[in-house]
Amino acid sequence: MPGDVPKLLSPWREFLAELDAILREPLVVHCIGRFVVTVVYGLPRPTGDIDYYTAIPNSFDIQQVAGPKSRLTKNRKIYFHRVTVNNMRDDYETAYPKYSLAGFKSLHLYAPEPR
């Protein structure tokens, strides 16, 4: 992996820490979009959501727990948004190196390295 992303700032840190505390098993989320551009690459593209391509295991309903209508969102004003249309390769998990957003016990966020 290219390396860990610098420490997350507010309000992302609190939102993600609260989600992490709710989790009973590991959850891997492959993030894309403005969240990645803002947090990972440091570009000024503010956003109120975390776009993601996939969440594993898919048996965990991330939309119910941290989606637009969730209690977590009402408290933090941030939410997860599943992106269903994108141009990711089918083998993106092995084809692209990933940045890890470190620092959580059960929540594992990854962002693809730009190509």
Secondary structure, DSSP 8 states (H G I E B T S, - for coil): --EE-----TTHHHHHHHHHHH-SS-EEEEE-SHHIIIIIT--S---SEEEEEEEESTTS-HHHHHSTTSHHHHHHS-EEEE--S----TTHHHHS-EEEE---SSEEEEEE---
